[in-house]
Amino acid sequence: MSGILDVDLLSFEQGSHEQRAAVIDGVRRSLATGFVYTNHDLSQDLIDSTYGMLYEFFELPAETKAQVTSPGTHGQTGYTGLLVETAASAEVPDWKEMLNWGRDIPAVHPLQRKYPTRYPKQVFPDAQVPGIAEVMQHFHNSVEELQRRFLRIIALGIGCSENFFDTMTTDGSTLTRAIRYPAMDLAPGEKHVWAGEHADINLITALPRATARGLQVRTTAGWEDAIPPDDGVIINTGIMLEHLTNGVIPSGWHRVVADPAQPGDRYSVVQFCQPTPWTILSPVSSCISESRPQAYAPIEAGDRLDQVLYEINLVEDARRVN
């Protein structure tokens, strides 16, 4: 896609002043679409192991997968079955199932005490797939650190300190989600798609790999396929980053639809980089000007997340679509 650029994270971290400046400029220009591609140093063996074990889990019978459901956590850990999550603008649920996980923090941590629903005890399918918990946790920690590193480029691009996002994402409620999109010929109706049009709620999202095409980005020209370079990571922006930047960096609107040329399932593992829930999302001064007056009122990140969880049908006792 012409508007999405491929940038070099490692060149930003290890290169000259001129190379760093070129990466910052490329990220800023590419994020006008809400998307950017980057190289990475994630272990390919780790990615292979993670996908292999997750495939083993999703191939289990439905009643076995349901044993890993965690009621009351609003899809923030454990298994979420088919036809539950629903794009905020849609009236039919997405044709997908998910396994969600994050990182436990100590019970005495003030974030745990104040926001227990943001930090549920993590549920892993170790009984169903022995050894998977350790692999999932390693994957989560590795991608989380990659996202924190990438946010340093964005911070400089909006005129902030390089470490602007570090504190707000330390012990944030970052969520990793494995998604299985079943073959569309098994869907219960013609209106269902793998994932309806939406923007993510978080700061940024990372997608290291998908097993089939399907991710599409909304542009001024319409819907276009997102096709990263081989072994590249897709980064897209979320609602919280748009809020913090006063719209200078827009949310990346996207959907996932089956490609007729690649029938069958699609697997992907994404991570939503979240700030701590007590972070106040207020536009930074460098993104406010006479020509761009402040467009967003301050709001606590946890409250903004709760709004979206309701809108996308993940609050168990408040389903708007059944």
C-alpha positions as CSV (number, residue, x, y, z in Angstrom):
1,M,0.0,0.0,0.0
2,S,1.5,3.3,-1.1
3,G,0.6,5.2,2.1
4,I,2.1,2.7,4.6
5,L,5.9,3.0,4.9
6,D,8.4,0.4,6.1
7,V,10.7,1.8,8.7
8,D,13.7,0.5,10.5
9,L,13.4,0.4,14.3
10,L,16.9,-1.0,14.7
11,S,18.3,1.9,12.7
12,F,16.6,4.3,15.0
13,E,18.1,2.6,18.0
14,Q,21.6,2.1,16.6
15,G,22.0,4.5,13.7
16,S,23.4,8.0,13.3
17,H,21.5,11.2,14.1
18,E,20.5,11.5,10.4
19,Q,19.2,7.9,10.4
20,R,17.2,8.4,13.5
21,A,15.7,11.6,12.1
22,A,14.7,9.7,8.9
23,V,12.9,7.0,10.9
24,I,11.0,9.5,13.0
25,D,10.0,11.4,9.8
26,G,8.9,8.1,8.1
27,V,6.8,7.0,11.1
28,R,5.1,10.4,11.3
29,R,4.2,10.3,7.6
30,S,3.1,6.7,7.6
31,L,0.9,7.1,10.7
32,A,-1.3,9.5,8.7
33,T,-2.8,6.2,7.6
34,G,-2.8,4.8,11.2
35,F,-0.4,2.1,10.1
36,V,3.3,1.5,9.7
37,Y,5.5,-1.5,9.1
38,T,8.8,-2.1,10.9
39,N,11.6,-4.7,11.2
40,H,12.2,-6.3,14.6
41,D,14.5,-8.5,16.6
42,L,11.8,-10.8,18.0
43,S,12.9,-14.5,18.0
44,Q,11.4,-16.3,15.1
45,D,11.6,-19.5,17.1
46,L,9.4,-17.9,19.8
47,I,6.9,-16.8,17.2
48,D,6.8,-20.2,15.7
49,S,6.4,-21.9,19.1
50,T,3.7,-19.5,20.1
51,Y,1.6,-20.0,17.0
52,G,2.1,-23.7,17.0
53,M,0.8,-24.1,20.6
54,L,-2.1,-21.7,20.0
55,Y,-3.1,-23.7,16.9
56,E,-3.1,-26.8,19.1
57,F,-5.4,-25.0,21.6
58,F,-7.9,-23.7,19.0
59,E,-8.2,-27.2,17.4
60,L,-9.6,-28.6,20.7
61,P,-13.3,-29.3,21.1
62,A,-15.5,-26.3,21.9
63,E,-16.3,-27.6,25.4
64,T,-12.6,-28.1,26.2
65,K,-11.8,-24.5,25.1
66,A,-14.7,-23.2,27.2
67,Q,-12.9,-24.5,30.3
68,V,-10.5,-21.6,30.0
69,T,-13.3,-18.9,30.0
70,S,-12.9,-16.3,32.8
71,P,-16.3,-14.8,33.6
72,G,-16.5,-11.2,34.7
73,T,-13.2,-10.2,33.1
74,H,-14.7,-8.6,30.0
75,G,-12.5,-10.5,27.6
76,Q,-9.3,-9.4,29.3
77,T,-8.0,-12.9,30.0
78,G,-9.0,-16.5,29.0
79,Y,-11.1,-17.7,26.1
80,T,-13.8,-15.8,24.3
81,G,-15.9,-17.9,22.0
82,L,-17.3,-17.4,18.6
83,L,-19.8,-14.7,17.8
84,V,-19.2,-12.5,20.9
85,E,-17.0,-9.5,20.2
86,T,-18.9,-7.1,17.9
87,A,-17.5,-4.0,16.2
88,A,-19.1,-0.9,17.7
89,S,-20.8,0.1,14.4
90,A,-22.0,-3.5,13.7
91,E,-25.2,-5.3,14.5
92,V,-23.8,-8.8,14.1
93,P,-20.8,-10.3,16.0
94,D,-17.5,-11.0,14.4
95,W,-16.8,-14.5,13.1
96,K,-13.8,-15.3,15.3
97,E,-12.8,-16.8,18.7
98,M,-10.0,-15.5,20.9
99,L,-7.6,-16.4,23.7
100,N,-6.5,-13.3,25.7
101,W,-3.7,-12.8,28.2
102,G,-1.6,-10.2,29.9
103,R,0.8,-10.0,32.8
104,D,0.0,-10.5,36.5
105,I,1.1,-7.7,38.9
106,P,1.5,-8.2,42.7
107,A,-1.8,-8.3,44.7
108,V,-0.4,-5.4,46.9
109,H,0.3,-3.2,43.9
110,P,-1.9,0.0,44.1
111,L,-3.0,-0.6,40.5
112,Q,-4.3,-4.1,41.4
113,R,-6.1,-2.7,44.5
114,K,-7.7,0.2,42.6
115,Y,-8.5,-1.5,39.3
116,P,-9.1,-5.2,40.0
117,T,-11.1,-5.7,36.8
118,R,-8.2,-4.3,34.7
119,Y,-5.8,-6.8,36.2
120,P,-7.6,-10.1,36.5
121,K,-5.7,-13.2,37.5
122,Q,-4.4,-14.6,34.2
123,V,-6.0,-17.7,32.9
124,F,-3.8,-20.0,30.7
125,P,-4.8,-23.3,29.0
126,D,-1.8,-25.2,30.5
127,A,-4.1,-28.1,31.4
128,Q,-5.2,-28.4,27.8
129,V,-1.8,-27.7,26.2
130,P,1.0,-28.4,28.6
131,G,3.7,-25.8,28.7
132,I,1.8,-23.2,26.8
133,A,1.6,-20.7,29.7
134,E,5.4,-20.2,29.7
135,V,5.5,-19.6,26.0
136,M,2.6,-17.2,26.0
137,Q,4.1,-15.2,28.8
138,H,7.5,-15.0,27.1
139,F,5.8,-13.9,23.9
140,H,3.8,-11.2,25.7
141,N,6.8,-9.7,27.4
142,S,8.9,-9.7,24.2
143,V,6.2,-7.9,22.1
144,E,5.4,-5.5,25.0
145,E,9.1,-4.4,25.1
146,L,9.1,-4.0,21.3
147,Q,6.1,-1.8,21.5
148,R,7.6,0.4,24.2
149,R,10.7,0.8,22.1
150,F,8.6,1.9,19.1
151,L,6.6,4.4,21.1
152,R,9.9,6.3,21.7
153,I,10.0,7.0,18.0
154,I,6.4,8.3,18.1
155,A,7.2,10.4,21.2
156,L,10.0,12.3,19.4
157,G,7.7,12.7,16.4
158,I,5.1,14.6,18.4
159,G,7.7,16.8,20.1
160,C,7.8,15.0,23.4
161,S,10.7,13.4,25.4
162,E,11.8,10.1,24.0
163,N,10.7,8.4,27.2
164,F,7.3,10.1,27.3
165,F,5.4,6.9,27.1
166,D,7.7,4.8,29.3
167,T,6.1,5.6,32.7
168,M,2.5,5.4,31.5
169,T,3.0,1.9,29.9
170,T,5.0,0.4,32.8
171,D,2.5,-2.0,34.5
172,G,-0.1,-0.9,32.0
173,S,-3.0,-3.2,31.2
174,T,-1.4,-4.4,27.9
175,L,-3.3,-7.3,26.4
176,T,-2.2,-10.0,24.0
177,R,-4.9,-11.7,21.9
178,A,-4.6,-14.8,19.8
179,I,-7.4,-14.9,17.2
180,R,-8.7,-17.8,15.1
181,Y,-10.9,-16.8,12.2
182,P,-12.8,-19.9,11.0
183,A,-13.5,-20.5,7.4
184,M,-16.2,-18.2,6.1
185,D,-18.2,-21.0,4.6
186,L,-18.9,-22.2,8.2
187,A,-20.3,-18.8,9.3
188,P,-24.0,-18.8,10.4
189,G,-25.0,-16.0,8.0
190,E,-23.9,-13.9,5.1
191,K,-23.7,-10.6,7.2
192,H,-20.8,-11.9,9.3
193,V,-17.2,-11.0,8.6
194,W,-14.1,-12.0,10.4
195,A,-13.9,-8.6,12.1
196,G,-16.0,-5.6,11.3
197,E,-14.7,-2.1,10.7
198,H,-13.2,-0.6,13.9
199,A,-10.4,1.3,15.5
200,D,-8.5,-0.2,18.5
201,I,-8.9,1.5,21.9
202,N,-5.2,1.5,23.0
203,L,-2.1,3.5,22.2
204,I,-0.6,1.2,19.5
205,T,-1.1,-2.4,18.4
206,A,1.5,-4.8,17.1
207,L,0.9,-7.8,14.8
208,P,4.0,-9.9,14.2
209,R,2.4,-12.5,11.9
210,A,-0.8,-13.7,10.3
211,T,-1.3,-17.0,8.5
212,A,-3.4,-15.5,5.7
213,R,-4.4,-12.2,4.2
214,G,-7.5,-10.4,5.4
215,L,-6.4,-7.3,7.2
216,Q,-7.6,-4.2,5.3
217,V,-7.0,-0.5,6.1
218,R,-9.5,2.2,5.4
219,T,-8.0,5.0,3.3
220,T,-9.3,7.9,1.3
221,A,-9.3,5.6,-1.7
222,G,-11.4,2.9,0.1
223,W,-10.3,-0.4,1.6
224,E,-6.8,-1.6,0.8
225,D,-4.9,-4.7,1.9
226,A,-2.2,-4.3,4.5
227,I,0.7,-6.5,3.3
228,P,3.9,-6.1,5.3
229,P,7.3,-7.1,4.2
230,D,8.4,-10.7,5.0
231,D,9.0,-11.0,8.7
232,G,7.9,-7.4,9.4
233,V,5.6,-6.3,12.2
234,I,2.5,-4.3,11.5
235,I,2.0,-1.4,13.9
236,N,-1.3,0.5,14.0
237,T,-2.6,3.4,16.1
238,G,-5.5,3.4,18.5
239,I,-8.0,5.8,20.0
240,M,-5.9,6.6,23.1
241,L,-3.0,7.8,20.9
242,E,-5.4,9.9,18.8
243,H,-6.7,11.4,22.0
244,L,-3.2,12.2,23.4
245,T,-2.1,13.8,20.1
246,N,-5.2,15.8,19.6
247,G,-5.8,14.0,16.3
248,V,-2.4,14.7,14.9
249,I,-2.0,10.9,14.8
250,P,-5.3,9.4,13.8
251,S,-6.6,6.0,14.8
252,G,-6.0,3.3,12.3
253,W,-9.4,2.1,11.0
254,H,-9.3,-1.4,9.8
255,R,-11.3,-4.6,9.3
256,V,-10.5,-8.3,8.6
257,V,-12.3,-10.0,5.7
258,A,-11.6,-13.3,4.1
259,D,-9.7,-13.4,0.8
260,P,-11.5,-15.7,-1.6
261,A,-8.0,-16.7,-2.9
262,Q,-7.1,-18.0,0.5
263,P,-10.0,-20.1,1.8
264,G,-9.9,-21.7,5.2
265,D,-8.9,-20.4,8.7
266,R,-6.8,-17.4,9.5
267,Y,-4.7,-17.1,12.7
268,S,-3.1,-14.0,14.1
269,V,-1.7,-12.8,17.4
270,V,-1.9,-9.1,18.2
271,Q,-0.9,-7.1,21.3
272,F,-2.7,-3.9,22.4
273,C,-0.3,-1.6,24.2
274,Q,-2.3,0.0,27.0
275,P,-1.3,2.7,29.5
276,T,-2.0,2.3,33.2
277,P,-5.7,2.9,33.8
278,W,-5.1,5.9,36.0
279,T,-3.3,7.7,33.1
280,I,-5.1,10.9,32.2
281,L,-5.5,11.1,28.5
282,S,-5.1,14.8,27.8
283,P,-3.8,16.2,24.5
284,V,-0.1,17.2,24.8
285,S,0.7,20.8,24.3
286,S,2.9,20.2,21.3
287,C,-0.1,19.0,19.4
288,I,-2.3,22.0,20.1
289,S,-2.1,25.2,18.1
290,E,-4.2,28.0,16.8
291,S,-4.9,26.0,13.6
292,R,-5.5,22.8,15.7
293,P,-7.4,23.8,18.9
294,Q,-7.8,21.2,21.6
295,A,-10.4,18.7,20.4
296,Y,-10.5,16.2,23.3
297,A,-11.3,16.7,27.0
298,P,-9.2,14.8,29.5
299,I,-10.4,11.4,30.5
300,E,-8.9,8.6,32.6
301,A,-7.6,5.8,30.4
302,G,-9.5,3.1,32.4
303,D,-12.8,4.9,31.9
304,R,-12.2,5.2,28.1
305,L,-11.4,1.5,27.9
306,D,-14.6,0.7,29.8
307,Q,-16.6,2.7,27.3
308,V,-15.2,0.7,24.4
309,L,-15.5,-2.7,26.1
310,Y,-19.2,-2.0,26.4
311,E,-19.5,-0.8,22.8
312,I,-17.8,-3.9,21.4
313,N,-20.0,-6.3,23.4
314,L,-17.5,-7.7,25.8
315,V,-19.2,-6.8,29.1
316,E,-20.9,-10.0,30.0
317,D,-23.9,-8.7,31.9
318,A,-24.5,-5.8,29.4
319,R,-24.5,-7.5,26.0
320,R,-26.1,-5.2,23.3
321,V,-25.9,-8.0,20.8
322,N,-26.7,-11.7,21.6
